[in-house]
Every structure is written in structure tokens, then in C-alpha cells.
């Protein structure tokens, strides 16, 4: 009898232990599943946020490229027109052709036209950089092209425009201030236009404009390439 009761007690304890471990195991599994589900859900939510953020960046960048391309096209046209004018002025100076002073004076006035720098649309790109989210752009080629455009092409263009402005301010403006009546904008002594240093300054201005023109075209081509890439990516997504 005693053995029977002991045996039943052992069975009962064994069942209790099994039930305990089963309950503990289920609770542990529930916790594990909950943690995994929560982690997965958080990752999914983060991916969705990044996706929306990325899509917003892509649309804004595409718009920025469109704005920059319009500006670059205009700057390209203005540079070409000014190169033609300066070439005509240089030819007249080199040939000592001072008969048509009105035309020469008008061309000299154009050398002093305000130099307006190209100002790229950098708000979106700078926002991505400052937020430390450049790696959100997983397309390596697109990311590298953007960095090349903003950090190389546009910076080189800025340097080139600065060099041109320095030439105008340091060489051409002093000559005009000394030798021209600013009210009528007439040269005081026509023979001063034969000074080789003035002709050299005009020649340098043509070279400056040509260098700017090269950067405008290169930047336009890169911006156009990026814009097409962005459009393809937006349509794909």
C-alpha cells in the first residue's frame, strides 16, 4: 500500500514537473515570439519610414536637377554671347580699329556687366548630408554621381567664376575707371585703348568665359544624367 502511494506521489510530482516545464516553455516561447515579432515590426516600420524618406528625397532631387539645368542652360547661352562680343572687341583692339568708337565703348561696357554666379539647388543634398543619411541612397552609382556633381563639378565651377570675377575687378575695372567718362561712358583718350595690357585683359576674359562655358556644359550633362536616373528610379518604385 505504501509503495503504491509512493508510486502515485512520484507520478503526480512528475506530471506537475512536466506541466511546470510545459507552462514555462510556452511562456518562454510567447516571450520569444513577441520579441521577434516586435523586432520584425520595428524593422518593417523603419524600412517603411526610410522608403518614404528616400522617395521624398528622390522627388526633391529630381526637381533640383531640373532647376539647375535651366540655370546652367541660361548661363551657357550668356557665356557664349559674351565670348562673341569680347572676341569682336579684341579683334578691333588688335587691329587698332578705333574708327567706330561707339561700338568699342559699348563692347567695353559689356566687359563690366555684373558677374552673376551660378547658384545650385543644394537644399535637398545638404539636408541628406547634415542628417547623416547619404547611405539611405543604396544605389551606388546614383550616390557617387550626386557626390561628384555637388562636391566636384559645382565646386570647380564656383572657382572658375571667381577667377573670372577677379580678372574683371583687378584688371579691367581699374583701366576703365582711369580712362573712361562714366557718365557718358566714352573713352577719354582713344589711343589708350591701344595699350597691350588692356587687350591682354580682354583675351584673359575670353579664356575665363571659355573655362566657365566648359564647366556649365559638364555640369549640365551630369545633372541631366542624374535627373534621368532619378526619373527611372521613381517610375520603378
C-alpha positions in Angstrom: 0.0 0.0 0.0 2.8 2.4 1.0 4.6 1.5 -2.3 1.5 2.2 -4.2 1.0 5.6 -2.6 4.7 6.5 -3.1 4.4 5.5 -6.7 1.3 7.6 -7.2 3.0 10.5 -5.5 6.0 10.2 -7.8 3.8 10.1 -10.8 1.9 13.2 -9.6 5.1 15.1 -9.0 6.4 14.0 -12.4 3.2 15.3 -14.0 3.5 18.5 -12.1 7.0 19.0 -13.2 6.0 18.2 -16.8 3.2 20.7 -16.5 5.5 23.3 -15.0 8.1 22.9 -17.7 5.4 22.9 -20.4 3.9 26.1 -19.0 7.3 27.7 -18.6 8.3 26.6 -22.1 5.1 28.1 -23.5 5.6 31.3 -21.7 9.2 31.5 -22.8 8.1 30.8 -26.4 5.4 33.5 -26.2 8.0 36.0 -25.0 10.5 35.0 -27.7 7.8 35.2 -30.4 6.8 38.6 -29.0 10.4 39.9 -29.1 11.0 38.6 -32.6 7.6 40.0 -33.8 8.3 43.3 -32.2 11.8 43.5 -33.7 10.5 42.5 -37.1 7.7 45.0 -36.8 10.1 47.8 -35.8 12.4 46.9 -38.7 9.5 46.9 -41.1 8.3 50.3 -39.8 11.8 51.6 -40.1 12.1 50.3 -43.6 8.8 52.0 -44.5 10.0 55.3 -43.0 13.2 55.1 -44.9 11.4 54.2 -48.0 9.1 57.2 -47.7 12.1 59.4 -46.8 14.0 58.1 -49.8 11.1 58.6 -52.2 10.8 62.2 -50.9 14.5 62.8 -51.4 14.3 61.4 -54.9 11.5 63.6 -56.0 13.1 66.7 -54.5 16.5 65.9 -56.1 14.8 65.4 -59.4 13.2 68.9 -59.1 16.6 70.3 -58.0 18.2 68.9 -61.2 15.5 70.5 -63.3 16.1 73.9 -61.7 19.9 73.6 -62.0 19.7 72.6 -65.7 17.6 75.6 -66.5 20.1 77.9 -64.8 23.1 76.2 -66.5 21.4 76.4 -69.9 20.9 80.1 -69.4 24.5 80.7 -68.1 25.8 78.7 -71.1 23.9 80.9 -73.6 25.0 84.1 -71.8 28.6 83.0 -71.8 28.6 82.1 -75.5 27.1 85.5 -76.4 29.7 87.3 -74.2 32.6 85.4 -75.8 31.4 86.6 -79.2 31.3 90.2 -78.0 34.7 90.0 -76.4 36.2 88.4 -79.4 34.9 91.2 -81.6 36.3 93.8 -79.1 39.7 92.0 -79.1 39.9 92.0 -82.9 39.2 95.7 -83.0 41.8 96.4 -80.3 44.4 94.2 -82.0 43.8 95.9 -85.4 43.8 99.3 -83.8 40.4 99.9 -85.4 39.3 103.0 -83.5 37.0 104.4 -86.2 33.8 103.2 -84.6 34.3 104.2 -81.0 30.6 103.9 -80.2 30.7 100.2 -80.9 34.0 99.8 -79.0 32.6 101.7 -76.0 29.5 99.6 -76.0 31.6 96.4 -76.0 33.9 97.7 -73.2 30.7 98.4 -71.2 29.8 94.8 -71.6 33.1 93.7 -70.0 31.8 95.3 -66.8 28.4 93.6 -66.8 27.6 92.2 -63.4 29.1 88.7 -63.0 26.2 86.6 -61.6 27.4 83.3 -60.2 25.6 80.0 -60.7 23.8 79.1 -57.5 23.0 75.3 -57.5 19.9 74.0 -55.7 21.6 72.3 -52.8 18.9 72.2 -50.1 17.9 68.6 -50.6 21.5 67.3 -50.9 22.7 69.3 -47.9 19.7 68.0 -45.9 20.7 64.5 -46.7 24.3 65.2 -45.7 23.6 67.0 -42.5 21.1 64.3 -41.4 23.9 61.7 -42.0 21.6 59.9 -44.4 23.7 59.8 -47.5 23.8 56.0 -47.1 20.0 55.9 -47.5 20.7 56.1 -51.2 21.7 52.4 -51.8 22.1 52.9 -55.5 25.9 53.3 -55.5 26.1 54.9 -59.0 23.4 57.4 -58.1 25.1 58.3 -54.8 28.5 58.7 -56.4 27.1 60.8 -59.3 25.4 63.1 -56.7 28.6 63.5 -54.8 30.6 64.1 -58.0 28.1 66.8 -59.1 27.8 68.7 -55.9 31.3 68.2 -54.5 33.3 68.4 -57.7 31.6 69.9 -60.7 29.8 72.7 -58.9 32.8 73.5 -56.7 35.1 73.7 -59.8 32.5 75.9 -61.5 32.5 78.2 -58.5 36.3 78.5 -58.6 36.2 79.2 -62.3 33.6 82.0 -61.9 35.6 83.5 -59.1 38.7 83.7 -61.2 36.8 85.5 -63.9 35.4 88.0 -61.4 38.9 88.6 -60.1 40.1 89.4 -63.6 37.3 91.9 -64.2 37.8 93.6 -60.8 41.6 93.7 -60.8 42.4 94.4 -64.4 39.5 95.7 -66.5 37.7 97.8 -63.9 40.8 99.9 -63.0 41.6 100.5 -66.6 38.0 101.7 -67.3 37.9 103.8 -64.2 41.1 105.6 -65.3 40.4 106.1 -68.9 36.6 106.4 -69.3 34.0 109.1 -68.6 31.5 107.0 -66.6 28.5 109.3 -67.1 28.7 109.3 -71.0 30.8 106.1 -71.0 33.2 107.5 -73.5 36.9 106.8 -73.6 38.8 110.0 -72.8 41.8 109.4 -75.0 41.0 106.8 -77.7 44.7 105.9 -78.1 44.7 104.4 -74.6 42.7 101.5 -76.0 45.8 100.5 -77.9 47.5 99.6 -74.6 48.5 96.0 -74.9 47.7 95.4 -71.3 44.0 96.1 -71.9 44.0 93.8 -74.9 45.6 91.1 -72.7 42.9 91.6 -70.1 40.2 91.1 -72.7 42.0 88.0 -74.0 42.1 86.6 -70.5 38.4 87.4 -70.0 37.7 85.3 -73.1 39.7 82.4 -71.7 37.8 82.8 -68.4 34.5 82.7 -70.1 35.5 79.7 -72.2 36.5 77.9 -69.0 33.2 78.7 -67.4 31.4 77.5 -70.5 33.2 74.2 -70.2 32.1 73.8 -66.6 28.5 74.8 -67.5 28.3 72.1 -70.1 29.9 69.4 -68.0 27.7 70.2 -65.0 24.6 70.2 -67.3 25.5 66.8 -68.7 26.0 65.4 -65.2 22.8 66.9 -63.9 20.8 65.6 -66.9 22.3 62.1 -66.3 21.3 62.2 -62.7 17.8 63.5 -63.5 17.2 60.6 -65.9 18.4 58.1 -63.3 16.1 59.6 -60.7 13.1 59.6 -63.0 13.8 55.9 -63.9 14.1 55.1 -60.2 10.9 56.9 -59.3 8.9 55.1 -62.0 10.4 51.8 -60.9 9.4 52.3 -57.3 
